[in-house]
Amino acid sequence: MPSTEAAARNPADLWGTDLLVQLDWKRLAEVAVKVVESAGFECRQLEQDADGGGLYVMARESQPEQRTHLRIAPWDSVRAEAELVERFHRRLVAENLTNGILIAPGGFSEDALCVVGDLPVELVDGETFLNTLRRLPSEEQTELFDEATSGDCLTPTCPRCGERMAMRNSEAPEYDGKGEDVRFRNSMRVRRQIRCDSLIVESRVRVSFHKSVHCKTMIVRGRVNGNVECQGTVEVHPEARINGVVAARAVRRFSGGIVNGEIRTFSDGVVRLPDSELGVKPVWGCTAYPVCKAVLDCPREI
């Protein structure tokens, strides 16, 4: 736990990128807003994402028409991906804004750094954010540090209901059903073999398959961890993600859909894949479960 004896230390030594990455997303957002306000801007939240990220609008009081969007990357991702940069840029275009700022304390993937190119998006990683914070007066730095690190500052707040979250070793009870059509509406881990005609993973749902999935068609609107064998087409919708090898007759990726793994297409026969052999990964679950079933991935070591 970070030390709260800040007054006796050099303010420049209080903050570090490790602290920013591990800090509760809500406290990180509060720090970001105060840094923006200290620079003479008004800042208010527009949206709160289920993954701990958020969208804000900032403008100077004397120039309210000159707005800038500030987005904080998902808390449960180690690095911000290209898809987030592209989606943020589309939002700027839709709002007729000329520029935006994207903060990701854990940094950006190589694809994200490449895709930003000439886009009017300023990428701010942890070190860049700290350089801005360290330009504040020493008293303000110390005060911000004390507020951000008081009490349990590393346990995330539930982004849906505001309760505290707790670490657990699975997202939900195992799936043990069978059928021609399988639809996942809640996050869970699946240890058993899944063989079905159609498989659908709904938006905001995260499913980890410990054995390869065998299906005729597959539609992914949420997140999937594991290998997939599909006799037909796999559809990866906007904001969907598959972490694993996908073998199918065709893979249709909508704008913003991501496959983190090899894609194998075939015209005859079936390409056999090894079971995923995924370990049980710890996640943060809302303490209000089952009333609130929110979960956050835990890519950070705490």
C-alpha positions, -999 to +999 in steps of 0.1 A: +000+000+000+014+034-009+028+054+020+007+084+032+036+101+049+037+124+018+044+157+037+079+145+046+088+135+011+096+152-022+063+155-041+081+146-073+089+112-057+054+104-046+039+093-079+050+065-102+036+047-132+031+015-111+008+034-088-012+049-116-017+015-132-028-001-100-049+027-086-087+022-084-101+035-117-124+059-099-095+075-080-075+077-112-103+095-129-106+120-100-069+127-102-071+133-140-101+157-136-082+177-109-051+179-131-073+192-160-090+217-137-057+229-124-048+238-160-077+262-161-104+239-177-138+229-166-142+191-168-173+169-165-181+133-171-202+123-201-201+085-199-189+057-175-179+025-191-184-010-176-147-017-180-136+012-157-129+037-186-147+069-190-154+098-213-152+135-203-155+169-219-132+197-211-133+234-220-122+268-207-148+288-190-140+317-213-143+295-244-170+270-238-176+264-275-140+250-279-146+216-264-121+187-261-130+152-253-109+133-227-111+095-226-096+073-200-087+038-212-104+007-198-090+000-163-089-038-169-066-037-200-029-037-196-024-014-227-047+005-248-053-011-282-057+003-317-095-004-316-099+021-287-080+048-306-101+043-337-134+042-318-124+074-299-116+091-332-150+081-346-166+097-316-147+130-322-158+131-358-194+124-348-193+153-323-175+176-348-146+180-324-111+188-337-090+170-312-091+146-282-069+133-254-067+096-246-051+086-212-038+051-207-015+047-177-003+013-189+007+027-223-003+018-258+002-012-280+023-010-311-008-011-333-023+018-313+008+039-318+008+031-356-029+037-361-029+071-344-008+086-373-022+119-383-054+115-363-062+144-340-058+122-309-031+129-283-020+097-266-010+102-229+007+072-213+016+070-176+049+088-178+035+116-199+006+120-174+030+121-145+051+148-162+020+170-164+011+162-128+046+171-116+042+206-130+016+213-104+027+232-072+042+209-046+013+215-022-013+204-048+008+173-057+009+163-021-028+169-015-037+149-046-015+120-035-030+120+000-066+119-014-058+093-041-040+069-017-061+072+015-075+039+027-078+010+003-069+027-029-061-004-050-094-023-048-116-011-077-150+004-074-178-014-093-183+007-124-220-002-126-234+002-090-206+019-071-200-008-045-165-022-038-153-052-057-135-083-044-111-108-060-123-142-070-111-170-091-139-173-116-164-150-132-195-172-126-205-209-121-195-232-149-217-237-179-229-274-181-257-271-206-260-286-241-281-278-271-282-270-307-280-233-300-260-218-271-262-182-261-242-166-233-258-136-216-237-137-185-199-139-180-186-173-170-158-199-175-166-231-194-145-262-186-166-287-206-165-293-243-190-271-262-204-286-295-234-268-309-250-255-341-248-218-333-230-200-305-236-164-295-217-143-269-237-112-261-223-077-256-204-070-223-202-107-217-169-125-211-166-162-216-134-183-211-134-217-228-110-242-213-115-266-243-118-257-280-153-247-291-169-267-320-198-250-337-214-244-371-218-206-367-205-182-341-214-145-333-193-127-308-204-093-294-185-096-261-152-112-252-140-147-257-109-164-244-101-197-261-097-215-294-126-218-319-134-244-346-163-233-368-177-251-398-192-219-411-187-182-404-174-165-372-187-129-368-167-106-346-188-075-340-177-040-331-160-039-296-159-077-296-127-095-289-115-131-293-082-141-276-072-174-292-069-192-325-099-191-348-103-218-375-134-213-397-145-213-433-148-175-430-142-148-404-162-116-407-147-088-386-168-057-383-150-023-377-137-024-342-138-062-338-105-078-327-090-113-330-059-116-308-045-148-323-041-167-355-069-169-380-071-201-401-096-204-429-103-236-448-124-248-477-124-286-470-124-306-438-118-292-403-087-279-388-082-295-354-070-272-327-056-280-293-076-273-262-071-239-248-059-251-214-067-218-198-058-214-162-085-200-139-077-163-140-086-141-110-111-114-117-127-086-097-163-092-090-189-069-075-196-075-038-233-069-045-235-101-066-259-115-076-278-082-077-249-067-096-229-091-118-202-067-130-167-081-134-134-066-143-104-085-156-073-084-134-043-079-157-023-062-130-003-078-102-013-063-069 
